[in-house]
Structure formats: structure tokens, C-alpha cells
Amino acid sequence: MTDIHKPALEHAHQTAPTRHARPRRVVIIVENLALPFDRRVWQECQALRDAGWEVSAICPVSDRHPERHEIIDGIEIFRHPLPLEARGKAAFLLEYGSALWHESRLLFHIARKKGFDVIQACNPPDLMFLVALPYKLFGKRFVFDHHDSAPSLYVAKYGDEGPFYKLLRLFEWMTFKVADRIVTANESYRENAIARGKRRADEVTSVYSVPDTRRIRRVAPDPVLRGNARVVLGYVGIIGDQDGVDHLVRMVAALVAQGAADGVRAVVVGDGPALASVRALAAELNLGAHIHFTGYLSGEALMAALSSFDIGIIPDPVNPYNDKISMNKVFEYSALGVPSVAYNLAETRRLLGDTASYADDATPEGLARACLPLIQDEAHRHAAGAAAKALADAKFIWDKEAAKFVGVYDALLPAEPRAVAAARG
């Protein structure tokens, strides 16, 4: 080969098509749920994959997802054990300390194996900035996906604004400060990140946990779950201490006491640390004939259960934490044309407006009173369901939320300049 050809070859190398460049890489860390069970985080993983990112994820194992390493739909998942599912202050420290160790260990493994450009941490807890911080020294970017307000959740659980609460506020503030960009689960959290975290508005983007309607759809109702019921009251979601399923149980007891439960059945779909206690409460109140607990469901069984609901119950009680969160079931009920009954929570009302029925006070008896018109009037129930579906079709669109989410990454690490640099490298 003569020297006269070398400049031409070098120029061709410099202008090689960007498709040969290394893809941008992200590691998404979530501590409280396994993937792909965490629907929000899994949809985010898929959105980035579809946008050309190489996606890895770190999460805990679960009974349904015990594999330590797995590749699903092109997304590489690294799972770690947890010593326990925390339900007390000391247990939370043990759980979070163990999770941080495993997250740090697995992130280092991924860094050595293939590298990454961005770390995304999905709270709780607000401690994962500690895992990301060393990598920021080497130019890696950090995205904070703010799912829950840990300080508000602590107050809701323990009613305490003492030293531990102040420590959680400090961790939240530090996470806001370390993050290059912040994604929030709703507008309430976005406002908090701007006000309390002192971040610019253009650094914080709300991305709602809207279900992908290509995956959530009406199917034939489950005949076993419906039984002979005239009206099915439904709940779907995690069953934790803060989720208010005990309020749903007491709401059903109030309907029974009023003689308004004939032909009415409640179906509770989900699992979680409070499942045993709410089952026990239902048994104590002699509600075995009125409440059915399905446990965890997925796939077609889940769709059949949700399609059996006539009224969707959102029993999350009134407290500073629940007032600002946007529950997945808000979107899921609406997408299926199921009218909702809820407490008068600010973010729930912001989302559902007058398509939902709201309790006139913060008690299970108030929920029961809000349910009664929908139970007693089939035409009203169908009209409310149609209004919920119209709202979902107009506003709760995952493709729009996914575009906002991917836009955060594109602004943080644009594709073309990196691709050109890699091609020249």
C-alpha cells in the first residue's frame, strides 16, 4: 500500500457512518422492587432500549424473579439478595445498607465488564447517590428518578419529624444536588425538586407512570372472581402498610353494616408485606363472603381480574405522603374504563378530576358513602367509567411520557456528537 492512499483512508475512517459507533450505555438501579415486576422502571428500560441505548439494570431478587443474572428483551438484569423486607426503623437501615453494598458491587462489575455512560437511581431510598458519586469523578452522568418522597413516607408510617426525619430530608437534598438531571413521578414531586432541591425548572422533568395500552386491555372477565356478584369492587397494587387496603376492608364492613352489600364483592389483586394482616382483619370482621384476595397475578390472569372490576377502589389514606403521589392504579383503572373511588388527595384529584368519586371525609365510612351511588345506579356507573376511559385516552398516553423521558437522556448525552467522536476515536 502506497502512502498516497493513506489520507483518503484516514478521511474515510473519520467520516464512517455513525451506526458503527458504540451505543450509549445506561445502568438503572432500583432497590424496592424486582424487574420486570416494577412496571414504571421496566417501561423506562424499554423506552431507552428502543431509542438505541444499551440498558443494564440492578435490582433485588424476589420469589418470582430469583435469578441473579438474566437478559430479558435485550435488557441485562443483575439481581442481588436482601436480608429482609424492612418494616421497622432498624430493619430499614439493615435493608438499605445491604442494598447499597450489593448495588456498589454490581455497578463495579458492570463498569469493568462493558462500561456505562449514565447511572439512573430510582428511589427509595435517597442514598443511591453514594453509589453513583465515585463514577461522577470520571465523567459519568447521574439521573435521579424520584418515585417517592422518603421523608413524607416516614412521617406517614411513624408520625415523627424528629432526627431521623431530618436525616431523610438531608439525604433527599443531597440526591437533588448530586443529580445531573431529575425525573419525577408527577408534577407535585417536580415542584418539590425545584423548590426544596433548588433546581432549575429545565433540570426537572415529570414522567407519569402511565401503562402502555398495548399491554393493558379489556378481556373477558374472570367468571370465578365475579361469581354471582352484581357489582365487583376492585383493588390492584402493592399491599403495604401505607397502601390502605385495611381501609378497603373496613369500607366493605361499613357497606355490610348499612345493608348495602347484597350482590357486592370486593376483589383484592396483589401481594406485599401487609397482605397477611389485611386478610386477618377481613376474617376478624367476618367478611369472608364479601372479599376475595387473589395474591399476585400477571399476564392474562391479571387482565381478566382487572376486567372483572366495576368500581376501582383507591383506599390510600389521607396523609402528607399519599397526598402527593400518583398511584399506578389511577392510570390502570382509567385505561380500562373503570370508575374510581378515592379519598380527596391532591395528586389523585389533579389526575382524575371529576371523573372520580371522592370520600366526604378521611374514613372508610366516607369511602363507603362515595361508593354507594355507583353501586346502586348502573347507568351512573357506566357513565363514570366512560368518562374515566375518555380521560385516559386523551391524557394518559405512555408514548408521550416515554418521549419526555428519552428526551431527558438526549439532552444529557446527545447521540450524534458522541457517535461522531466514537467513530473518530
Secondary structure, DSSP 8 states (H G I E B T S, - for coil): --GGGHHHHHHHHHT--GGGS---EEEEEESSS-TTT-HHHHHHHHHHHHTT-EEEEEEE--SS---SEEEETTEEEEEE--S----SHHHHHHHHHHHHHHHHHHHHHHHHHT--SEEEEE-SSTTTHHHHHHHHTTT-EEEEEE---HHHHHHHHH---SHHHHHHHHHHHHHHHH-SEEEESSHHHHHHHHHTS---GGGEEE------TTT-------HHHHTT-SEEEEEES---GGG-HHHHHHHHHHHHHTT--TTEEEEEE---TTHHHHHHHHHHTT-TTTEEEEE---HHHHHHHHTT-SEEEE---SSTTGGG---HHHHHHHHTT--EEE---HHHHHHHGGGSEE-SSSSHHHHHHHHHHHHH-HHHHHHHHHHHHHHHHHH--HHHHHHHHHHHHHHHS-HHHHHHHHHH-
